[in-house]
Amino acid sequence: MKPIQSVRRDGLAARHRQLDALLPHFRALWHPQPFREIRPAWCRPWPALAAELLALDDERAEALNADAPAALGWLVRHLPDVAAIAPLAELPVRAAVSAGTVNDRWAWEIPGRKRAQIEAFAAVARCGRRPVLDWCGGKGHLGRLLAGYWQVPVQTLEIDAALCRAGERLAQRLGIDQSWIATDALGADLRVLGDRHAVALHACGELHRRLIRDGATAGIACFDIAPCCYHLHLNDGYRPLAAASSLALTPDDVRLAVTETVTAGARERRQRDRAIAFKLGFAAWRGEVSGESYRSFKPVPEAWLRGDFAAFMAAMCQREGVVSPSAGDLARCERRGGERQREVLRLSIVRHALRRALEVWLAGDLAVSLAEHGYAVELGVFCARALTPRNLLISARRG
């Protein structure tokens, strides 16, 4: 990826306004869930689109599900108006800055992919010349690297006391100025942590929202935040932080934004497809005996998905209070689950084509809220999606 000019503050606001206006226009495409609806409502006005999707071979269907820009380009052939979304879903790549050098021992105990994500984040974050608050930092790997790069004190906030102790040992081995605050980020008093440079790599849901919402009020001087798992800690729906945001999203809508994975191998994909087929087979049977449309059920224990379909159905029927199928019905439900899994894979391409745009809107809501508090804000990409699909970085400095 070649760096391009970052979106200016006014460009950021304009992008967000356009997404805020366009995404509701296409809600009929990204809101329905083929897992729950045998044929989403958009299949009726666009039968040719549905027919072409259902005719895709497995390899092409898998590829389009895994590549939102390619799926969006494919979708435009049937729905030309969707083309307006494409440039809004693309964000500038942040250019790396000269951050200095550190002893390679900073990376003790870090898996390769995680280390690469930390290094990519640290390479594009700009030093704020203030003490660093490493938010929800675990063992403090990111904070440890930034302490070496920027030569500033770092405090890592982490709820797990065992991780704090492990991080302290790692910091002591390097002799860097890093300390820990063992507390719940959702209850931490940010007023005593003001005038710092807050960094957060993949803090989930309300953890990153709380840092931005309350940190701005508490006087945090700088932010560098890569959000993750926007759907966690939501109740009835997403509540925008920015006054400029008006898009209404359910928790399932928000979850769509983070469904993309790029690291799963062939074996993991087979296991995923098998699990979906099992669940859809049960859903088909429950709908048949109850006469009801799809109804959600509690998460399924992983152990139930490792055995055969008969054992899975026995466990699910007992838990959900559904009569167990006969041997003949069982075989039919297993076949139907497999058929539905293949249909869901193909029909989901439509909503997956728009999931990056939803993620950019979500990150934009966070970024614009900081701009509304007087920060100079940039929203961009800090690493290739092959390293992590959650590669958006919000950088904000008080003006």
N, C-alpha and C positions, 0 to 999 in steps of 0.2 A: 504494500500500500504506500502510495506517495502522499506526503503531507500536503494539504491544501489550506487555504486561508480559513481561520476559524470564523464561525458566525458571530458577528458583532451583537452587542446587546439589543439594538433595534431589530437586527435580523432574527435573533432568537425569539423575540416577542412576536414578530410577524409570522414566523414559521408556526409558532404555537397557535396563534389566532386562526391560521388557515387550517391546521389539523383539527382544531376545536370545531370548526364549521363543517369540514368535509367528512369526518368520521361518522357523525350521526346520519349523514346522507347515505352511507354505505352500511348502516347497522344491520340491514337485512342479510348481509353477506357474512359479517364476522360474529354476530351474536348467536345464531342458531348452532346447536351442537349435534352433529351427525351421530354421535354416540347415543344421544337420547332421542333423536328424531330419525325415523327410518328414512324419510325424505324431507330435508329442510324446506321451508316454504319457498325459498328462491328457486327450487327445481321447477315449479309451475310456470313462472314467467320466463324462465330461461331453460327450456327442456333440452336444447342442443348442447348447452354447457354441461348439464347433468349427464347426458348420454356420452359425451366425449370423455368426461372424467371416468365414468364407470367402465369405459372401454380401454383405459390405460393398462399397460402391462405393469407387473409388480415393480420392475426396476425403475421405470419412469415415474410411477406414483411415489415411490420412496424418495427419489431424487427431488421431486417438486415439493414434497412435504418438508424436506430438510433445507430448502433454499428459498426463503421468502422473496428475495428480489426476482429470482427466476419464475416463481409461481405468480408473482404479480405481473410480470411481463407476459406470461402465458394467458392470464386472466383478461388482460387488456384486449386480446383478440375478440373476446365475446362481449366485453363491457368497456368500450373505449373511454368512458368517463373516469374509470379507475386510474387512468394514466396520471391524473393530477396528484395522486397520492405518492407516486414514485419519488420525485425529487424531495418531497418533504420527509420521507423516511430515510434519506441518506444524510449522514452527518459528516462533518469534516474530521479528518484524521489529525490528532494532536501531534505536533512535531516534538521530538525528544530534545531535552535541554542538557547542557553539560552539568552533570550532577556531582562530579568528583569520583573518587575511587574509594573502595572499602576492602577490608580483608575478606577474602573469599569464605572464611570460616563463618561469616554471618549467616550462611545458608544451611548450617547444621540442621538435620532432621526435617528438611522441607522436601516433599515430593517434587519431581521435576516440573510437572505442569503448574503446580501452585507457585513454585519459585519463579517460573517464567511470567506468570500473571503479576506477581509482586514487582518484579524487575521492570515490566512494561509500565505499570502504574507509576512507580517511582521515577522512571525516566522522563515522563511528561509532566509530572507535578512540579509546579514552580515554588521554590523556597519562599516562605512568607517572612523569614527572619524573626520568627516568634517560636516559643516553645510549642511542641507538637502534642496534640491530643489524639491518640490512636484509638479510635472508637470501636468497641466490640472487637478488640484486636487479638484475642486468643493468647497465644504464646508471644505475641508482639513481633512477629517476623517483619511486617511492614515497618513498624516503628523502629525496629533495630536497624534496618537498612537506611531509613531516612536519618536516623541519628548519626550514622556514619557519613552519609552524603552531605548533610547540611550542618553538622556540628552544632546541633541545638539539643536542649533537654527534651526528652520524650516521656509522656505519661501514657501508659496503655490501660484503658478501661476494659475490664472483662469480668463477667459474672462467675465464671468457673475458677474457684480458688486453686485447684490443682494446676490448671493451665497458667495461672499467674505465677505459681511457684516454679514451674518448669521454665517459664519465660525469664524469670529473675536469674535462674542459673545460667541460661544462655547469654544473657546480657553481661553478667559478671565475668564470664569466660572471655568476652571481648573487651571488657573494661569500658563500656559506654555508659552514658548518663541516661538510663532508662529505668523508670519506676512503674509500679502497678497500682491501680485502684480496683479492688475486688468488690464490685457492686453491680447491680442490675441497671443497665443503661436506661431502662424505662422509668427508673425512679431516681436517677442521679441528679444532683443539684448542679445544673449547668451554670448557675450564677457565679459559682466559685471557680469555674473553668473558663471564664470569658477571656477575651483578648489573646486567644491561642489560635493555632492553625490546626483545625480538625481534619483528620483524614479517616476514611472508612472504605475498605475494600470488601464489597459484597456483604454489607450489613443488610439484613433482611427486613422487609416490610416496615412495621412501625418503628423499628430500630433506626432506619435511616430517616424516616419521616420525622421522628421525634428530634433527632439531631438538628435537622434543618429548621423545623418549626420553632423549637425552643432555643436552639443555639443562636439563631438570628436575634431573638429578643434578649438573650443573655450577653450578647456582645462578642461572640466568636468573630475573630478578625478575618480568617480565611477558611475556606472549605475546599477539599478535594474529595469527592464522594463518587464511588461506583456503586449504584444501587443494585439490589438483587431481590428476587422473590417478592415483588410488589404486593402480591395477594395475601401474604401472611398477616395475621392480626386484624383482618377486616371482619366486620360483623355484617351489617345489612348491605353495604356497598362502599365504594371508594369515595372519600370526601376530599375534594381538591384542596390543595394548600394555597394556590394562587387565586386571587380575585378574578383574574382574567379567564379562568377555566370554568366551563359550563357543561362539559361532557359528563353524562351519567353512566357509571359503569357498575355492574354487579361484581361480586367476588369472582364468579366464573369468567366474566369478561377480562378481569385483571389477570387471572391465572393464564389466559390465552397468551398474554405477552411474553411469558417465560417458558412456554412449552417446547421451544426449540432446543435441541441438543445436537452437538456435533462430535461428541467423543465416544458415542456408543459403537461397539464393534458388532460384527454380524451375529455373534452368539447372543449378545444383549438384545439386539433387535428381534431375534426369533423369540426370545423369552417374553419380550414386551408384547409382541403380536399374539403369542399363545395366551398370555394373561388377559388381553383384551377380548380375545375370542371366548375364553371361559366365562368372563363376566357378561358378555353379550348373550351367550347361550343361556345363562341363568336368567337374565332380564327377559329374554324371549319366553322362557317357560313361565315365569311369574306373571307376565302379561297375559299369557294364554289361559292360565287357571283362574286369574282374578278378573280378567276383562278390563283391566286398567291400562292406561298408557304408561310410559316409562316413569318409574319412581326411583329416586336415588337410594343407595344403601351405604352403610358404613364401610370404611376402608377394609379391604380383604387382607388378612394375614398372609405374608409371603409364603409361609409353610403350606398353606392351602393350595397354592399355585404350583407347587413342585410335584405333586402327585398327578394321578390321572383325572379325567373329567368326572368320572363317577364319584370319586372321593370328594372332589371339589363341590359337586352338586349336593351331595349328602350333607356336607358341613354347612353350605349356604342355606339350604332349605330348612335345616334345623334351626339355624340362627334367626332366619327371617320369618319363620312360622309359615312356611309354604309346603304343601304336600309334595312328597318326593315323586319324581317321574318313574314310570315303568321302564323296563329295559328298552322297549321300542321307542318310547318317548325320549329316553336319554340319548339314544343314537341320533334321533332327529334334531334334538336341541344342540347337540355337539356340532352337527353339520350346519345348522342355522347360525350358530355362533361364529363359525369359520367364515361363512358367507357374509355375515354382517361386518366382521372385522375387515374383510377386503373392501366392502362398500364404504365403511367409515374412513379407511385409509385414503380413498380416492375423493370422497366428498369433502373431507377436511381440508383439502388443498385450498379451497376457496377462502376459508377463514384464516388459514395459516399464511396465505399471501398477504394478509393485512396485519399480522401480529407485530411485525417490526414497527409499523406506523403507530400501533397502540403503545408499544414500549417507548417510542420517541415522544408520544404525547405525555405519558406518565413521567418520564424524566424531564420533559419540558415543563410540566406543572411544578415540579420541585425547583427547577432552575428559575422559572419566571417568578415564583414566590420569593426567592432570594433577591431578584432584581427589584421586586416591589418593596423590599426592605432596604433598598439603597446600595446593594452590592453590584459591582461590575462582574458579569457572569459569562462564562463560556460553556457550551455543551458540545462535546465531541467524542471521538472514538480513541481509546488508548491502546488497543491491541487488535489483532486480526480475530475474526469470529471463530477461526479454527482453534484458537487458544481458549477462548470462552465466548459464548454468545452474549453474555452480560458484560459487554465491553464499552458501555457508555460512561463518560466521566463528566461530572459537574464540577467546575472550578469557579469559585467566587471569592472576590476580594472586596473589602469595604472601600468605597470610593473616597 
